[in-house]
Amino acid sequence: MSATPLFQLSRVGYEYPNGGVALRNIDLTLVAGECLALLGANGCGKSTLIKLLNGLQFPTSGQITAFGHALSAVELRNPQTNSRFRSRVGYVFQNADAQLFSPTVYEELAFAPLQMGLNREEVAKRVHDIADLLRVTHLLERA
């Protein structure tokens, strides 16, 4: 008996508004514990696929299921569905200059837990736990 896939893509495609095709007929199943590497030339659709898995963009064809539920703009308009999905999926930009928008490392690490509605005490604990894990505690007050 296999567990529900984390993500399942069925015949997913994405076309840019100008008509350019980024993805066509992608079938993909991602399960817990599995690692996936996306390799390809510039412009082949890697970033677009990641944005689709993150619910930042939505396919122009096909269907994406995340954690057993449809992943769509309509579904993510529901605050409970959105909160449940966003608490499990995040996005880290390849270029740190595009990612970082907080004045300190501490505030950057605190951003997501604060958006999840955690109290400041729990946020501080999580920030320090992850900083310890990543061995960056000494950088928390740096830009």
Phi and psi in radians as a Rosetta constraint file:
Dihedral C 1 N 2 CA 2 C 2 CIRCULARHARMONIC -1.705 0.35
Dihedral N 2 CA 2 C 2 N 3 CIRCULARHARMONIC 2.640 0.35
Dihedral C 2 N 3 CA 3 C 3 CIRCULARHARMONIC -1.281 0.35
Dihedral N 3 CA 3 C 3 N 4 CIRCULARHARMONIC 2.830 0.35
Dihedral C 3 N 4 CA 4 C 4 CIRCULARHARMONIC -1.081 0.35
Dihedral N 4 CA 4 C 4 N 5 CIRCULARHARMONIC 2.295 0.35
Dihedral C 4 N 5 CA 5 C 5 CIRCULARHARMONIC -1.044 0.35
Dihedral N 5 CA 5 C 5 N 6 CIRCULARHARMONIC 2.571 0.35
Dihedral C 5 N 6 CA 6 C 6 CIRCULARHARMONIC -1.147 0.35
Dihedral N 6 CA 6 C 6 N 7 CIRCULARHARMONIC -0.824 0.35
Dihedral C 6 N 7 CA 7 C 7 CIRCULARHARMONIC -2.358 0.35
Dihedral N 7 CA 7 C 7 N 8 CIRCULARHARMONIC 2.485 0.35
Dihedral C 7 N 8 CA 8 C 8 CIRCULARHARMONIC -2.407 0.35
Dihedral N 8 CA 8 C 8 N 9 CIRCULARHARMONIC 2.165 0.35
Dihedral C 8 N 9 CA 9 C 9 CIRCULARHARMONIC -1.955 0.35
Dihedral N 9 CA 9 C 9 N 10 CIRCULARHARMONIC 2.305 0.35
Dihedral C 9 N 10 CA 10 C 10 CIRCULARHARMONIC -2.210 0.35
Dihedral N 10 CA 10 C 10 N 11 CIRCULARHARMONIC 1.939 0.35
Dihedral C 10 N 11 CA 11 C 11 CIRCULARHARMONIC 0.893 0.35
Dihedral N 11 CA 11 C 11 N 12 CIRCULARHARMONIC 0.728 0.35
Dihedral C 11 N 12 CA 12 C 12 CIRCULARHARMONIC -1.323 0.35
Dihedral N 12 CA 12 C 12 N 13 CIRCULARHARMONIC 2.358 0.35
Dihedral C 12 N 13 CA 13 C 13 CIRCULARHARMONIC -2.367 0.35
Dihedral N 13 CA 13 C 13 N 14 CIRCULARHARMONIC 2.738 0.35
Dihedral C 13 N 14 CA 14 C 14 CIRCULARHARMONIC -2.521 0.35
Dihedral N 14 CA 14 C 14 N 15 CIRCULARHARMONIC 2.217 0.35
Dihedral C 14 N 15 CA 15 C 15 CIRCULARHARMONIC -2.067 0.35
Dihedral N 15 CA 15 C 15 N 16 CIRCULARHARMONIC 2.369 0.35
Dihedral C 15 N 16 CA 16 C 16 CIRCULARHARMONIC -1.219 0.35
Dihedral N 16 CA 16 C 16 N 17 CIRCULARHARMONIC 2.749 0.35
Dihedral C 16 N 17 CA 17 C 17 CIRCULARHARMONIC -0.967 0.35
Dihedral N 17 CA 17 C 17 N 18 CIRCULARHARMONIC -0.493 0.35
Dihedral C 17 N 18 CA 18 C 18 CIRCULARHARMONIC -1.405 0.35
Dihedral N 18 CA 18 C 18 N 19 CIRCULARHARMONIC -0.007 0.35
Dihedral C 18 N 19 CA 19 C 19 CIRCULARHARMONIC 1.726 0.35
Dihedral N 19 CA 19 C 19 N 20 CIRCULARHARMONIC -0.117 0.35
Dihedral C 19 N 20 CA 20 C 20 CIRCULARHARMONIC -1.205 0.35
Dihedral N 20 CA 20 C 20 N 21 CIRCULARHARMONIC 2.413 0.35
Dihedral C 20 N 21 CA 21 C 21 CIRCULARHARMONIC -1.616 0.35
Dihedral N 21 CA 21 C 21 N 22 CIRCULARHARMONIC 2.180 0.35
Dihedral C 21 N 22 CA 22 C 22 CIRCULARHARMONIC -1.733 0.35
Dihedral N 22 CA 22 C 22 N 23 CIRCULARHARMONIC -0.713 0.35
Dihedral C 22 N 23 CA 23 C 23 CIRCULARHARMONIC -2.421 0.35
Dihedral N 23 CA 23 C 23 N 24 CIRCULARHARMONIC 2.562 0.35
Dihedral C 23 N 24 CA 24 C 24 CIRCULARHARMONIC -2.499 0.35
Dihedral N 24 CA 24 C 24 N 25 CIRCULARHARMONIC 2.163 0.35
Dihedral C 24 N 25 CA 25 C 25 CIRCULARHARMONIC 0.923 0.35
Dihedral N 25 CA 25 C 25 N 26 CIRCULARHARMONIC 0.916 0.35
Dihedral C 25 N 26 CA 26 C 26 CIRCULARHARMONIC -1.489 0.35
Dihedral N 26 CA 26 C 26 N 27 CIRCULARHARMONIC 2.139 0.35
Dihedral C 26 N 27 CA 27 C 27 CIRCULARHARMONIC -2.001 0.35
Dihedral N 27 CA 27 C 27 N 28 CIRCULARHARMONIC 2.165 0.35
Dihedral C 27 N 28 CA 28 C 28 CIRCULARHARMONIC -2.699 0.35
Dihedral N 28 CA 28 C 28 N 29 CIRCULARHARMONIC 2.387 0.35
Dihedral C 28 N 29 CA 29 C 29 CIRCULARHARMONIC -2.206 0.35
Dihedral N 29 CA 29 C 29 N 30 CIRCULARHARMONIC 2.207 0.35
Dihedral C 29 N 30 CA 30 C 30 CIRCULARHARMONIC -2.008 0.35
Dihedral N 30 CA 30 C 30 N 31 CIRCULARHARMONIC 2.224 0.35
Dihedral C 30 N 31 CA 31 C 31 CIRCULARHARMONIC -2.046 0.35
Dihedral N 31 CA 31 C 31 N 32 CIRCULARHARMONIC 2.777 0.35
Dihedral C 31 N 32 CA 32 C 32 CIRCULARHARMONIC -0.994 0.35
Dihedral N 32 CA 32 C 32 N 33 CIRCULARHARMONIC 2.412 0.35
Dihedral C 32 N 33 CA 33 C 33 CIRCULARHARMONIC 1.521 0.35
Dihedral N 33 CA 33 C 33 N 34 CIRCULARHARMONIC -0.120 0.35
Dihedral C 33 N 34 CA 34 C 34 CIRCULARHARMONIC -1.583 0.35
Dihedral N 34 CA 34 C 34 N 35 CIRCULARHARMONIC 2.519 0.35
Dihedral C 34 N 35 CA 35 C 35 CIRCULARHARMONIC -1.897 0.35
Dihedral N 35 CA 35 C 35 N 36 CIRCULARHARMONIC 2.503 0.35
Dihedral C 35 N 36 CA 36 C 36 CIRCULARHARMONIC -2.345 0.35
Dihedral N 36 CA 36 C 36 N 37 CIRCULARHARMONIC 2.323 0.35
Dihedral C 36 N 37 CA 37 C 37 CIRCULARHARMONIC -2.022 0.35
Dihedral N 37 CA 37 C 37 N 38 CIRCULARHARMONIC 2.302 0.35
Dihedral C 37 N 38 CA 38 C 38 CIRCULARHARMONIC -1.807 0.35
Dihedral N 38 CA 38 C 38 N 39 CIRCULARHARMONIC 2.060 0.35
Dihedral C 38 N 39 CA 39 C 39 CIRCULARHARMONIC -2.146 0.35
Dihedral N 39 CA 39 C 39 N 40 CIRCULARHARMONIC 2.486 0.35
Dihedral C 39 N 40 CA 40 C 40 CIRCULARHARMONIC 2.945 0.35
Dihedral N 40 CA 40 C 40 N 41 CIRCULARHARMONIC 2.944 0.35
Dihedral C 40 N 41 CA 41 C 41 CIRCULARHARMONIC -1.218 0.35
Dihedral N 41 CA 41 C 41 N 42 CIRCULARHARMONIC 2.829 0.35
Dihedral C 41 N 42 CA 42 C 42 CIRCULARHARMONIC -0.973 0.35
Dihedral N 42 CA 42 C 42 N 43 CIRCULARHARMONIC 2.394 0.35
Dihedral C 42 N 43 CA 43 C 43 CIRCULARHARMONIC 1.430 0.35
Dihedral N 43 CA 43 C 43 N 44 CIRCULARHARMONIC 0.161 0.35
Dihedral C 43 N 44 CA 44 C 44 CIRCULARHARMONIC -1.564 0.35
Dihedral N 44 CA 44 C 44 N 45 CIRCULARHARMONIC -0.086 0.35
Dihedral C 44 N 45 CA 45 C 45 CIRCULARHARMONIC 1.948 0.35
Dihedral N 45 CA 45 C 45 N 46 CIRCULARHARMONIC 0.092 0.35
Dihedral C 45 N 46 CA 46 C 46 CIRCULARHARMONIC -1.038 0.35
Dihedral N 46 CA 46 C 46 N 47 CIRCULARHARMONIC -0.909 0.35
Dihedral C 46 N 47 CA 47 C 47 CIRCULARHARMONIC -1.135 0.35
Dihedral N 47 CA 47 C 47 N 48 CIRCULARHARMONIC -0.658 0.35
Dihedral C 47 N 48 CA 48 C 48 CIRCULARHARMONIC -1.078 0.35
Dihedral N 48 CA 48 C 48 N 49 CIRCULARHARMONIC -0.758 0.35
Dihedral C 48 N 49 CA 49 C 49 CIRCULARHARMONIC -1.068 0.35
Dihedral N 49 CA 49 C 49 N 50 CIRCULARHARMONIC -0.754 0.35
Dihedral C 49 N 50 CA 50 C 50 CIRCULARHARMONIC -1.099 0.35
Dihedral N 50 CA 50 C 50 N 51 CIRCULARHARMONIC -0.729 0.35
Dihedral C 50 N 51 CA 51 C 51 CIRCULARHARMONIC -1.126 0.35
Dihedral N 51 CA 51 C 51 N 52 CIRCULARHARMONIC -0.597 0.35
Dihedral C 51 N 52 CA 52 C 52 CIRCULARHARMONIC -1.172 0.35
Dihedral N 52 CA 52 C 52 N 53 CIRCULARHARMONIC -0.751 0.35
Dihedral C 52 N 53 CA 53 C 53 CIRCULARHARMONIC -1.159 0.35
Dihedral N 53 CA 53 C 53 N 54 CIRCULARHARMONIC -0.424 0.35
Dihedral C 53 N 54 CA 54 C 54 CIRCULARHARMONIC -1.586 0.35
Dihedral N 54 CA 54 C 54 N 55 CIRCULARHARMONIC -0.087 0.35
Dihedral C 54 N 55 CA 55 C 55 CIRCULARHARMONIC 1.234 0.35
Dihedral N 55 CA 55 C 55 N 56 CIRCULARHARMONIC 0.425 0.35
Dihedral C 55 N 56 CA 56 C 56 CIRCULARHARMONIC -1.594 0.35
Dihedral N 56 CA 56 C 56 N 57 CIRCULARHARMONIC -0.450 0.35
Dihedral C 56 N 57 CA 57 C 57 CIRCULARHARMONIC -2.380 0.35
Dihedral N 57 CA 57 C 57 N 58 CIRCULARHARMONIC 2.891 0.35
Dihedral C 57 N 58 CA 58 C 58 CIRCULARHARMONIC -2.295 0.35
Dihedral N 58 CA 58 C 58 N 59 CIRCULARHARMONIC 2.556 0.35
Dihedral C 58 N 59 CA 59 C 59 CIRCULARHARMONIC -1.094 0.35
Dihedral N 59 CA 59 C 59 N 60 CIRCULARHARMONIC 2.610 0.35
Dihedral C 59 N 60 CA 60 C 60 CIRCULARHARMONIC -1.552 0.35
Dihedral N 60 CA 60 C 60 N 61 CIRCULARHARMONIC -0.201 0.35
Dihedral C 60 N 61 CA 61 C 61 CIRCULARHARMONIC -2.662 0.35
Dihedral N 61 CA 61 C 61 N 62 CIRCULARHARMONIC 2.741 0.35
Dihedral C 61 N 62 CA 62 C 62 CIRCULARHARMONIC 1.441 0.35
Dihedral N 62 CA 62 C 62 N 63 CIRCULARHARMONIC -2.995 0.35
Dihedral C 62 N 63 CA 63 C 63 CIRCULARHARMONIC -2.444 0.35
Dihedral N 63 CA 63 C 63 N 64 CIRCULARHARMONIC 2.505 0.35
Dihedral C 63 N 64 CA 64 C 64 CIRCULARHARMONIC -2.062 0.35
Dihedral N 64 CA 64 C 64 N 65 CIRCULARHARMONIC 2.318 0.35
Dihedral C 64 N 65 CA 65 C 65 CIRCULARHARMONIC -2.034 0.35
Dihedral N 65 CA 65 C 65 N 66 CIRCULARHARMONIC 2.302 0.35
Dihedral C 65 N 66 CA 66 C 66 CIRCULARHARMONIC -2.147 0.35
Dihedral N 66 CA 66 C 66 N 67 CIRCULARHARMONIC 2.132 0.35
Dihedral C 66 N 67 CA 67 C 67 CIRCULARHARMONIC 0.982 0.35
Dihedral N 67 CA 67 C 67 N 68 CIRCULARHARMONIC 0.608 0.35
Dihedral C 67 N 68 CA 68 C 68 CIRCULARHARMONIC 1.489 0.35
Dihedral N 68 CA 68 C 68 N 69 CIRCULARHARMONIC 0.061 0.35
Dihedral C 68 N 69 CA 69 C 69 CIRCULARHARMONIC -2.188 0.35
Dihedral N 69 CA 69 C 69 N 70 CIRCULARHARMONIC 2.576 0.35
Dihedral C 69 N 70 CA 70 C 70 CIRCULARHARMONIC -1.027 0.35
Dihedral N 70 CA 70 C 70 N 71 CIRCULARHARMONIC 2.414 0.35
Dihedral C 70 N 71 CA 71 C 71 CIRCULARHARMONIC -1.904 0.35
Dihedral N 71 CA 71 C 71 N 72 CIRCULARHARMONIC 1.876 0.35
Dihedral C 71 N 72 CA 72 C 72 CIRCULARHARMONIC -2.633 0.35
Dihedral N 72 CA 72 C 72 N 73 CIRCULARHARMONIC 2.894 0.35
Dihedral C 72 N 73 CA 73 C 73 CIRCULARHARMONIC -1.049 0.35
Dihedral N 73 CA 73 C 73 N 74 CIRCULARHARMONIC -0.702 0.35
Dihedral C 73 N 74 CA 74 C 74 CIRCULARHARMONIC -1.094 0.35
Dihedral N 74 CA 74 C 74 N 75 CIRCULARHARMONIC -0.804 0.35
Dihedral C 74 N 75 CA 75 C 75 CIRCULARHARMONIC -1.110 0.35
Dihedral N 75 CA 75 C 75 N 76 CIRCULARHARMONIC -0.707 0.35
Dihedral C 75 N 76 CA 76 C 76 CIRCULARHARMONIC -1.323 0.35
Dihedral N 76 CA 76 C 76 N 77 CIRCULARHARMONIC -0.152 0.35
Dihedral C 76 N 77 CA 77 C 77 CIRCULARHARMONIC -1.268 0.35
Dihedral N 77 CA 77 C 77 N 78 CIRCULARHARMONIC -0.367 0.35
Dihedral C 77 N 78 CA 78 C 78 CIRCULARHARMONIC -1.300 0.35
Dihedral N 78 CA 78 C 78 N 79 CIRCULARHARMONIC 2.092 0.35
Dihedral C 78 N 79 CA 79 C 79 CIRCULARHARMONIC -1.003 0.35
Dihedral N 79 CA 79 C 79 N 80 CIRCULARHARMONIC -0.653 0.35
Dihedral C 79 N 80 CA 80 C 80 CIRCULARHARMONIC -1.210 0.35
Dihedral N 80 CA 80 C 80 N 81 CIRCULARHARMONIC -0.757 0.35
Dihedral C 80 N 81 CA 81 C 81 CIRCULARHARMONIC -1.114 0.35
Dihedral N 81 CA 81 C 81 N 82 CIRCULARHARMONIC -0.778 0.35
Dihedral C 81 N 82 CA 82 C 82 CIRCULARHARMONIC -1.063 0.35
Dihedral N 82 CA 82 C 82 N 83 CIRCULARHARMONIC -0.820 0.35
Dihedral C 82 N 83 CA 83 C 83 CIRCULARHARMONIC -1.088 0.35
Dihedral N 83 CA 83 C 83 N 84 CIRCULARHARMONIC -0.764 0.35
Dihedral C 83 N 84 CA 84 C 84 CIRCULARHARMONIC -1.086 0.35
Dihedral N 84 CA 84 C 84 N 85 CIRCULARHARMONIC -0.772 0.35
Dihedral C 84 N 85 CA 85 C 85 CIRCULARHARMONIC -1.184 0.35
Dihedral N 85 CA 85 C 85 N 86 CIRCULARHARMONIC -0.846 0.35
Dihedral C 85 N 86 CA 86 C 86 CIRCULARHARMONIC -1.156 0.35
Dihedral N 86 CA 86 C 86 N 87 CIRCULARHARMONIC -0.436 0.35
Dihedral C 86 N 87 CA 87 C 87 CIRCULARHARMONIC -1.319 0.35
Dihedral N 87 CA 87 C 87 N 88 CIRCULARHARMONIC -0.215 0.35
Dihedral C 87 N 88 CA 88 C 88 CIRCULARHARMONIC -1.929 0.35
Dihedral N 88 CA 88 C 88 N 89 CIRCULARHARMONIC -0.292 0.35
Dihedral C 88 N 89 CA 89 C 89 CIRCULARHARMONIC -2.263 0.35
Dihedral N 89 CA 89 C 89 N 90 CIRCULARHARMONIC 2.313 0.35
Dihedral C 89 N 90 CA 90 C 90 CIRCULARHARMONIC -2.337 0.35
Dihedral N 90 CA 90 C 90 N 91 CIRCULARHARMONIC 3.070 0.35
Dihedral C 90 N 91 CA 91 C 91 CIRCULARHARMONIC -2.413 0.35
Dihedral N 91 CA 91 C 91 N 92 CIRCULARHARMONIC 2.199 0.35
Dihedral C 91 N 92 CA 92 C 92 CIRCULARHARMONIC -2.041 0.35
Dihedral N 92 CA 92 C 92 N 93 CIRCULARHARMONIC 2.109 0.35
Dihedral C 92 N 93 CA 93 C 93 CIRCULARHARMONIC -1.222 0.35
Dihedral N 93 CA 93 C 93 N 94 CIRCULARHARMONIC 2.589 0.35
Dihedral C 93 N 94 CA 94 C 94 CIRCULARHARMONIC -1.155 0.35
Dihedral N 94 CA 94 C 94 N 95 CIRCULARHARMONIC -0.693 0.35
Dihedral C 94 N 95 CA 95 C 95 CIRCULARHARMONIC -1.683 0.35
Dihedral N 95 CA 95 C 95 N 96 CIRCULARHARMONIC 1.938 0.35
Dihedral C 95 N 96 CA 96 C 96 CIRCULARHARMONIC -1.028 0.35
Dihedral N 96 CA 96 C 96 N 97 CIRCULARHARMONIC -0.519 0.35
Dihedral C 96 N 97 CA 97 C 97 CIRCULARHARMONIC -1.129 0.35
Dihedral N 97 CA 97 C 97 N 98 CIRCULARHARMONIC -0.487 0.35
Dihedral C 97 N 98 CA 98 C 98 CIRCULARHARMONIC -1.430 0.35
Dihedral N 98 CA 98 C 98 N 99 CIRCULARHARMONIC -0.396 0.35
Dihedral C 98 N 99 CA 99 C 99 CIRCULARHARMONIC -1.497 0.35
Dihedral N 99 CA 99 C 99 N 100 CIRCULARHARMONIC -0.880 0.35
Dihedral C 99 N 100 CA 100 C 100 CIRCULARHARMONIC -1.291 0.35
Dihedral N 100 CA 100 C 100 N 101 CIRCULARHARMONIC 2.220 0.35
Dihedral C 100 N 101 CA 101 C 101 CIRCULARHARMONIC -2.361 0.35
Dihedral N 101 CA 101 C 101 N 102 CIRCULARHARMONIC -0.031 0.35
Dihedral C 101 N 102 CA 102 C 102 CIRCULARHARMONIC -1.668 0.35
Dihedral N 102 CA 102 C 102 N 103 CIRCULARHARMONIC 2.686 0.35
Dihedral C 102 N 103 CA 103 C 103 CIRCULARHARMONIC -1.227 0.35
Dihedral N 103 CA 103 C 103 N 104 CIRCULARHARMONIC -0.383 0.35
Dihedral C 103 N 104 CA 104 C 104 CIRCULARHARMONIC -2.363 0.35
Dihedral N 104 CA 104 C 104 N 105 CIRCULARHARMONIC 2.819 0.35
Dihedral C 104 N 105 CA 105 C 105 CIRCULARHARMONIC -1.030 0.35
Dihedral N 105 CA 105 C 105 N 106 CIRCULARHARMONIC -0.735 0.35
Dihedral C 105 N 106 CA 106 C 106 CIRCULARHARMONIC -0.968 0.35
Dihedral N 106 CA 106 C 106 N 107 CIRCULARHARMONIC -0.883 0.35
Dihedral C 106 N 107 CA 107 C 107 CIRCULARHARMONIC -1.147 0.35
Dihedral N 107 CA 107 C 107 N 108 CIRCULARHARMONIC -0.576 0.35
Dihedral C 107 N 108 CA 108 C 108 CIRCULARHARMONIC -1.130 0.35
Dihedral N 108 CA 108 C 108 N 109 CIRCULARHARMONIC -0.797 0.35
Dihedral C 108 N 109 CA 109 C 109 CIRCULARHARMONIC -1.187 0.35
Dihedral N 109 CA 109 C 109 N 110 CIRCULARHARMONIC -0.497 0.35
Dihedral C 109 N 110 CA 110 C 110 CIRCULARHARMONIC -1.409 0.35
Dihedral N 110 CA 110 C 110 N 111 CIRCULARHARMONIC -0.286 0.35
Dihedral C 110 N 111 CA 111 C 111 CIRCULARHARMONIC -0.996 0.35
Dihedral N 111 CA 111 C 111 N 112 CIRCULARHARMONIC -0.954 0.35
Dihedral C 111 N 112 CA 112 C 112 CIRCULARHARMONIC -1.108 0.35
Dihedral N 112 CA 112 C 112 N 113 CIRCULARHARMONIC -0.839 0.35
Dihedral C 112 N 113 CA 113 C 113 CIRCULARHARMONIC -1.046 0.35
Dihedral N 113 CA 113 C 113 N 114 CIRCULARHARMONIC -0.612 0.35
Dihedral C 113 N 114 CA 114 C 114 CIRCULARHARMONIC -1.149 0.35
Dihedral N 114 CA 114 C 114 N 115 CIRCULARHARMONIC -0.679 0.35
Dihedral C 114 N 115 CA 115 C 115 CIRCULARHARMONIC -1.165 0.35
Dihedral N 115 CA 115 C 115 N 116 CIRCULARHARMONIC -0.431 0.35
Dihedral C 115 N 116 CA 116 C 116 CIRCULARHARMONIC -1.393 0.35
Dihedral N 116 CA 116 C 116 N 117 CIRCULARHARMONIC -0.087 0.35
Dihedral C 116 N 117 CA 117 C 117 CIRCULARHARMONIC 1.537 0.35
Dihedral N 117 CA 117 C 117 N 118 CIRCULARHARMONIC 0.237 0.35
Dihedral C 117 N 118 CA 118 C 118 CIRCULARHARMONIC -1.274 0.35
Dihedral N 118 CA 118 C 118 N 119 CIRCULARHARMONIC 2.611 0.35
Dihedral C 118 N 119 CA 119 C 119 CIRCULARHARMONIC -1.281 0.35
Dihedral N 119 CA 119 C 119 N 120 CIRCULARHARMONIC 2.820 0.35
Dihedral C 119 N 120 CA 120 C 120 CIRCULARHARMONIC -1.035 0.35
Dihedral N 120 CA 120 C 120 N 121 CIRCULARHARMONIC -0.625 0.35
Dihedral C 120 N 121 CA 121 C 121 CIRCULARHARMONIC -1.119 0.35
Dihedral N 121 CA 121 C 121 N 122 CIRCULARHARMONIC -0.796 0.35
Dihedral C 121 N 122 CA 122 C 122 CIRCULARHARMONIC -1.152 0.35
Dihedral N 122 CA 122 C 122 N 123 CIRCULARHARMONIC -0.690 0.35
Dihedral C 122 N 123 CA 123 C 123 CIRCULARHARMONIC -1.062 0.35
Dihedral N 123 CA 123 C 123 N 124 CIRCULARHARMONIC -0.808 0.35
Dihedral C 123 N 124 CA 124 C 124 CIRCULARHARMONIC -1.044 0.35
Dihedral N 124 CA 124 C 124 N 125 CIRCULARHARMONIC -0.758 0.35
Dihedral C 124 N 125 CA 125 C 125 CIRCULARHARMONIC -1.049 0.35
Dihedral N 125 CA 125 C 125 N 126 CIRCULARHARMONIC -0.816 0.35
Dihedral C 125 N 126 CA 126 C 126 CIRCULARHARMONIC -1.140 0.35
Dihedral N 126 CA 126 C 126 N 127 CIRCULARHARMONIC -0.719 0.35
Dihedral C 126 N 127 CA 127 C 127 CIRCULARHARMONIC -1.059 0.35
Dihedral N 127 CA 127 C 127 N 128 CIRCULARHARMONIC -0.805 0.35
Dihedral C 127 N 128 CA 128 C 128 CIRCULARHARMONIC -1.203 0.35
Dihedral N 128 CA 128 C 128 N 129 CIRCULARHARMONIC -0.626 0.35
Dihedral C 128 N 129 CA 129 C 129 CIRCULARHARMONIC -1.095 0.35
Dihedral N 129 CA 129 C 129 N 130 CIRCULARHARMONIC -0.820 0.35
Dihedral C 129 N 130 CA 130 C 130 CIRCULARHARMONIC -1.245 0.35
Dihedral N 130 CA 130 C 130 N 131 CIRCULARHARMONIC -0.630 0.35
Dihedral C 130 N 131 CA 131 C 131 CIRCULARHARMONIC -1.106 0.35
Dihedral N 131 CA 131 C 131 N 132 CIRCULARHARMONIC -0.703 0.35
Dihedral C 131 N 132 CA 132 C 132 CIRCULARHARMONIC -1.106 0.35
Dihedral N 132 CA 132 C 132 N 133 CIRCULARHARMONIC -0.802 0.35
Dihedral C 132 N 133 CA 133 C 133 CIRCULARHARMONIC -1.035 0.35
Dihedral N 133 CA 133 C 133 N 134 CIRCULARHARMONIC -0.746 0.35
Dihedral C 133 N 134 CA 134 C 134 CIRCULARHARMONIC -1.488 0.35
Dihedral N 134 CA 134 C 134 N 135 CIRCULARHARMONIC -0.058 0.35
Dihedral C 134 N 135 CA 135 C 135 CIRCULARHARMONIC 1.037 0.35
Dihedral N 135 CA 135 C 135 N 136 CIRCULARHARMONIC 0.766 0.35
Dihedral C 135 N 136 CA 136 C 136 CIRCULARHARMONIC -2.171 0.35
Dihedral N 136 CA 136 C 136 N 137 CIRCULARHARMONIC 0.323 0.35
Dihedral C 136 N 137 CA 137 C 137 CIRCULARHARMONIC -0.941 0.35
Dihedral N 137 CA 137 C 137 N 138 CIRCULARHARMONIC -0.675 0.35
Dihedral C 137 N 138 CA 138 C 138 CIRCULARHARMONIC -1.160 0.35
Dihedral N 138 CA 138 C 138 N 139 CIRCULARHARMONIC -0.200 0.35
Dihedral C 138 N 139 CA 139 C 139 CIRCULARHARMONIC -1.781 0.35
Dihedral N 139 CA 139 C 139 N 140 CIRCULARHARMONIC -0.018 0.35
Dihedral C 139 N 140 CA 140 C 140 CIRCULARHARMONIC -1.000 0.35
Dihedral N 140 CA 140 C 140 N 141 CIRCULARHARMONIC -0.533 0.35
Dihedral C 140 N 141 CA 141 C 141 CIRCULARHARMONIC -1.694 0.35
Dihedral N 141 CA 141 C 141 N 142 CIRCULARHARMONIC 0.034 0.35
Dihedral C 141 N 142 CA 142 C 142 CIRCULARHARMONIC -1.447 0.35
Dihedral N 142 CA 142 C 142 N 143 CIRCULARHARMONIC 2.718 0.35
